[in-house]
Amino acid sequence: MNDLFKKLFRLNTSGIHFVPQAKPTRHELIYQESEIGGRLFGPMPVGHYRQFFNLDRYTWVLYEEWLDDEGITQSTTISYEVRENGILKVEEGKRYYYIEGDELTNLVAAIHRYYQEVSREIYHRDPATGKLLTVA
């Protein structure tokens, strides 16, 4: 029996009951990832909320919410769709276009940091190798 199971057995026999955590759902994982992603674009003003996450293989989502001067909740959602000929920016009420220049460079940098931080913080894996990180 390895050390972890011995410790758990001792906990169970000492009156403290171990309850294994259920495997997180896809929705819960996306939420956790989006919280990390929301921090990648710098500090947010008071009253603002931001999420950034990878919805599927081809779609990245940036969501922001805030209160306007009248105290009414406002929000915006931008989707970045990865296509063969570039990354299409899709924003409600605006013209869709393929991003380029600084906008493309910044998005690619954010995606890179997202993978690094999500790999470490949620999945406890080294982003370069995919191997599990050891707990000190």
VENDA-V32484 format. One record per backbone hydrogen bond with DSSP energy under -0.5 kcal/mol. CO is the residue of the C=O (numbers start at 1). NH is the residue of the N-H. E is the energy in kcal/mol with one decimal. If there is no record, write none. Layout:
co-><CO | CO>
nh-><NH | NH>
e-><E | E>
This chain:
co-><2 | 3 | 4 | 5 | 6 | 7 | 8 | 9 | 10 | 11 | 11 | 12 | 15 | 16 | 18 | 25 | 26 | 27 | 28 | 29 | 30 | 31 | 32 | 33 | 34 | 34 | 35 | 36 | 37 | 38 | 39 | 45 | 49 | 51 | 53 | 53 | 56 | 58 | 59 | 59 | 60 | 61 | 62 | 63 | 64 | 65 | 66 | 68 | 72 | 74 | 76 | 77 | 78 | 79 | 79 | 80 | 80 | 81 | 81 | 83 | 86 | 86 | 87 | 88 | 88 | 89 | 89 | 90 | 91 | 97 | 100 | 100 | 101 | 102 | 103 | 104 | 105 | 106 | 107 | 108 | 109 | 110 | 111 | 112 | 113 | 114 | 115 | 116 | 117 | 118 | 118 | 119 | 120 | 124 | 126 | 131 | 134>
nh-><6 | 7 | 8 | 9 | 10 | 11 | 12 | 13 | 14 | 14 | 16 | 15 | 17 | 18 | 20 | 29 | 30 | 31 | 32 | 33 | 34 | 35 | 36 | 37 | 38 | 52 | 39 | 39 | 40 | 41 | 42 | 48 | 65 | 63 | 55 | 61 | 59 | 82 | 55 | 56 | 80 | 53 | 78 | 51 | 76 | 49 | 74 | 71 | 68 | 66 | 64 | 92 | 62 | 81 | 90 | 60 | 82 | 83 | 88 | 86 | 83 | 88 | 99 | 81 | 90 | 91 | 97 | 79 | 94 | 89 | 103 | 104 | 105 | 106 | 107 | 108 | 109 | 110 | 111 | 112 | 113 | 114 | 115 | 116 | 117 | 118 | 119 | 120 | 121 | 122 | 123 | 125 | 124 | 133 | 130 | 126 | 136>
e-><-2.0 | -2.4 | -2.4 | -2.6 | -2.3 | -2.3 | -2.5 | -2.1 | -0.9 | -0.7 | -1.5 | -0.7 | -0.6 | -0.5 | -0.6 | -2.3 | -2.6 | -2.2 | -2.4 | -2.9 | -2.8 | -1.7 | -1.5 | -2.9 | -2.1 | -1.3 | -0.6 | -1.3 | -1.4 | -0.5 | -1.1 | -2.0 | -2.6 | -2.9 | -0.8 | -2.8 | -0.9 | -3.1 | -1.9 | -1.2 | -3.1 | -2.1 | -2.9 | -2.7 | -2.3 | -2.6 | -3.6 | -2.1 | -2.6 | -2.4 | -2.5 | -0.7 | -2.9 | -0.6 | -3.3 | -2.2 | -0.6 | -0.6 | -2.7 | -1.4 | -3.0 | -0.6 | -2.5 | -2.9 | -0.6 | -0.6 | -1.3 | -2.8 | -2.1 | -3.4 | -0.9 | -0.8 | -2.5 | -3.1 | -2.0 | -2.6 | -2.1 | -2.3 | -2.6 | -2.2 | -2.5 | -2.6 | -2.4 | -2.0 | -3.0 | -3.0 | -2.0 | -1.8 | -3.1 | -2.0 | -1.6 | -3.0 | -0.5 | -3.2 | -3.4 | -3.1 | -0.5>
